Amino acid sequence: MNTTDILKSFKPQSELNPKIWYLPNEKRMGDPEGQKYKMRPEVRERLLEIAYQFLDYLKVDLIVTDIVLTGSLANYSWSKYSDFDIHIIANYNQFPQEQLELYKELFMLKKALFNKNHDIKIFGYETELYVEGEEDAHFSSGVYSLLYDEWQHKPEKEDVKIDKETVKRKAQQWMDIIDGVLENIEDEDIDDAKELIEKYKEKLRKFRTCGLQKDGEYSSENLVFKILRRNGYLEKLRGASHKILEKGLSMAQ
């Protein structure tokens, strides 16, 4: 997928996606609640239904404290590349500390399998589901609670200038790194390969988080992350991690 084409999609829209959001009392001027976007009830109902199906698929008695929509479809940055980022917010204190990382790996593997086996689209947008701990901070400027039908973080229109050359250069650097990691793990044993992938997944997560904290949704770091997601590089990294996990659980005849 062409990086230049993806960069063009980052231009902010003048409104939230009208298929998903509406102003409940927009004709009643002076009504502050009426001027706040709400999610269309039929969309919210369908997203919750998908989330509940995913929870059943997990086969884990999970303590859920919220279910939220975040990402570009909860913001003015939506485009043809967007998807529905549905996050299941869970209380990880229910798990023994020594087992928490195993549960996180299970949730990521289940997420990949669920998305592979369920091609669910709404208005042509794919759905992506995640399990996330309460302690994991949100830096997105648009976070909408599907459970409580209200904004946790209301998005604001931004007048942004994107340094396209810097974003393209950093994106290419990360693509080269990921290609190198995937090439090197072929010669590593399972534990070393798993450690190498997790190391760079964490580096990428911190890279994006620092950008979000410093400059928000339109930081070069976050835009690089979106390029990697939209051109398939994040999936390549996750896919390698899942293959290693499956290989480690397998037994030779």
C-alpha positions in Angstrom: 0.0 0.0 0.0 1.4 3.4 -1.0 2.7 5.5 1.9 2.0 8.7 0.0 -1.7 7.7 -0.5 -2.0 6.9 3.2 -0.5 10.2 4.2 -3.2 12.0 2.1 -5.9 10.3 4.3 -4.6 12.1 7.4 -6.2 15.4 6.5 -8.8 16.2 9.1 -12.5 16.0 8.2 -14.9 18.9 8.8 -17.3 16.7 10.9 -17.4 13.3 12.5 -18.5 10.4 10.3 -22.2 11.1 9.8 -23.1 7.4 9.4 -22.0 7.0 13.0 -22.6 10.3 14.8 -25.4 12.8 14.9 -26.4 16.0 16.8 -29.5 15.1 18.8 -30.9 18.6 19.1 -28.9 20.6 16.5 -31.8 22.9 15.7 -32.2 24.0 19.3 -29.5 26.7 19.4 -28.0 27.4 22.7 -28.6 23.8 24.0 -25.0 22.7 25.0 -26.0 19.0 25.1 -27.7 19.3 21.7 -24.5 20.5 20.1 -22.6 17.4 21.3 -22.2 14.5 18.9 -23.9 11.3 20.1 -23.5 7.9 18.5 -26.4 6.7 16.4 -28.4 4.1 18.6 -28.4 1.4 15.9 -24.6 1.7 15.5 -24.0 1.6 19.2 -26.3 -1.5 19.6 -24.4 -3.3 16.8 -21.0 -2.5 18.2 -22.0 -3.8 21.6 -23.4 -6.9 20.1 -20.0 -7.6 18.3 -18.2 -6.9 21.6 -20.4 -9.4 23.5 -19.7 -12.0 20.8 -16.0 -11.4 21.2 -16.3 -11.8 25.0 -18.1 -15.1 24.6 -15.3 -16.2 22.2 -12.6 -15.5 24.8 -14.0 -18.2 27.1 -12.6 -16.3 30.1 -14.8 -15.0 33.0 -13.5 -11.4 32.5 -14.4 -8.5 34.8 -15.4 -5.8 32.2 -15.6 -2.2 33.4 -16.3 -0.5 30.1 -16.4 -1.0 26.3 -15.2 1.9 24.3 -14.8 3.1 20.7 -11.6 5.0 20.0 -9.4 5.7 17.0 -10.1 7.7 13.9 -13.9 6.8 13.7 -14.3 8.5 17.1 -12.4 11.5 15.7 -12.2 14.0 12.8 -9.3 12.0 11.3 -11.6 9.3 9.8 -11.0 8.1 6.2 -11.4 5.1 3.9 -8.6 3.4 5.9 -10.4 3.6 9.2 -11.8 0.8 11.2 -13.9 0.4 14.4 -11.4 0.2 17.3 -13.4 -1.5 20.0 -11.6 -1.8 23.3 -12.8 -4.1 26.1 -11.6 -2.5 29.3 -11.0 -5.1 32.0 -9.9 -5.2 35.6 -6.6 -7.2 35.4 -6.4 -7.4 39.2 -8.6 -10.5 38.9 -5.6 -12.5 37.6 -2.6 -13.7 39.6 0.3 -11.4 38.8 2.5 -14.3 37.7 -0.2 -15.3 35.1 -1.1 -11.9 33.7 1.3 -11.9 30.8 -0.1 -15.3 29.7 -3.6 -14.0 29.8 -2.5 -10.9 27.7 -1.0 -13.3 25.1 -4.1 -15.3 25.1 -6.3 -12.3 24.5 -4.0 -11.1 21.6 -4.1 -14.6 20.0 -7.9 -14.8 20.4 -8.2 -11.3 19.0 -6.3 -12.4 15.9 -8.3 -15.6 15.4 -11.6 -13.8 16.0 -10.8 -11.2 13.3 -9.6 -13.9 11.0 -12.7 -16.0 11.4 -15.3 -13.2 11.5 -15.2 -10.7 8.6 -17.5 -8.2 10.3 -17.9 -4.8 8.5 -20.1 -1.8 9.3 -20.6 0.7 6.5 -17.6 -1.0 4.8 -15.3 -0.4 7.9 -13.7 -3.5 9.5 -14.0 -4.1 13.2 -11.0 -4.6 15.5 -11.4 -5.8 19.0 -8.9 -5.6 21.9 -8.8 -6.4 25.6 -7.1 -3.6 27.6 -6.4 -3.2 31.2 -7.9 -0.3 33.2 -4.4 1.0 34.0 -3.5 1.4 30.3 -3.7 5.1 29.6 -5.8 6.6 26.8 -4.2 9.4 24.9 -6.7 9.5 22.0 -8.6 12.7 21.7 -11.7 10.7 20.9 -12.9 7.9 23.3 -16.6 7.0 23.4 -18.1 4.7 26.0 -20.4 2.2 24.3 -21.6 0.9 27.7 -22.6 4.3 29.1 -23.3 6.0 25.8 -21.2 9.1 26.5 -17.8 10.6 25.7 -14.9 9.9 27.9 -12.7 12.2 25.8 -14.5 14.4 23.3 -12.6 15.0 20.1 -11.8 18.6 19.0 -11.1 19.9 15.5 -7.4 20.6 15.0 -5.6 22.8 12.5 -2.7 20.6 11.7 0.4 20.7 9.5 2.0 17.3 8.8 5.7 17.0 8.1 5.1 14.4 5.4 8.8 13.8 4.6 9.6 13.2 8.3 6.7 10.8 8.6 7.7 8.9 5.5 11.3 8.6 6.6 10.4 7.3 10.0 7.9 4.9 8.6 10.5 3.5 6.2 12.9 3.1 9.1 10.4 1.1 11.1 9.5 -1.0 8.0 13.2 -1.9 7.6 13.5 -2.7 11.3 10.4 -5.0 11.2 11.7 -6.8 8.0 15.1 -7.3 9.7 13.5 -8.7 12.9 11.3 -11.1 10.9 14.3 -12.3 8.9 16.5 -12.8 12.0 14.0 -14.8 14.0 14.2 -17.6 11.5 17.6 -18.6 13.0 16.6 -18.1 16.6 15.1 -20.7 19.0 11.5 -20.1 20.2 12.2 -18.2 23.4 14.8 -15.9 21.8 12.6 -15.2 18.8 9.6 -14.5 21.1 11.8 -12.1 23.2 13.1 -10.3 20.1 9.5 -9.7 18.7 8.2 -8.6 22.1 11.2 -6.2 22.4 10.3 -4.4 19.2 6.6 -4.5 19.8 7.3 -2.7 23.1 9.7 -0.2 21.4 7.0 0.6 18.9 4.3 1.0 21.6 6.6 3.4 23.5 7.4 5.3 20.3 3.7 5.9 19.6 2.8 6.6 23.2 5.6 9.3 23.6 4.3 11.0 20.4 0.7 11.0 21.6 1.7 12.4 25.0 3.8 15.1 23.4 1.9 16.2 20.3 -1.4 14.3 20.3 -3.2 12.5 17.4 -1.2 14.2 14.7 2.3 13.5 16.1 4.7 12.1 13.6 5.0 9.0 15.9 1.3 8.3 15.8 1.1 8.8 12.1 4.0 6.4 11.5 2.1 3.9 13.7 -1.0 4.3 11.5 1.0 3.9 8.3 2.4 0.6 9.7 -1.1 -0.6 10.6 -2.6 0.4 7.3 0.2 -1.1 5.1 0.1 -4.4 7.0 3.4 -4.2 8.9 1.9 -4.4 12.3 0.0 -7.5 11.3 3.2 -9.0 10.0 4.8 -8.5 13.4 1.7 -9.8 15.3 1.4 -12.8 12.9 5.0 -13.8 13.6 4.4 -13.6 17.3 1.3 -15.8 17.0 3.2 -18.4 14.9 5.9 -18.6 17.5 3.3 -19.1 20.2 1.6 -21.9 18.2 5.0 -23.5 17.5 5.8 -23.5 21.2 2.5 -25.2 22.0 2.9 -27.8 19.4 4.6 -31.2 19.8 6.4 -33.2 17.2 5.1 -36.7 16.3 
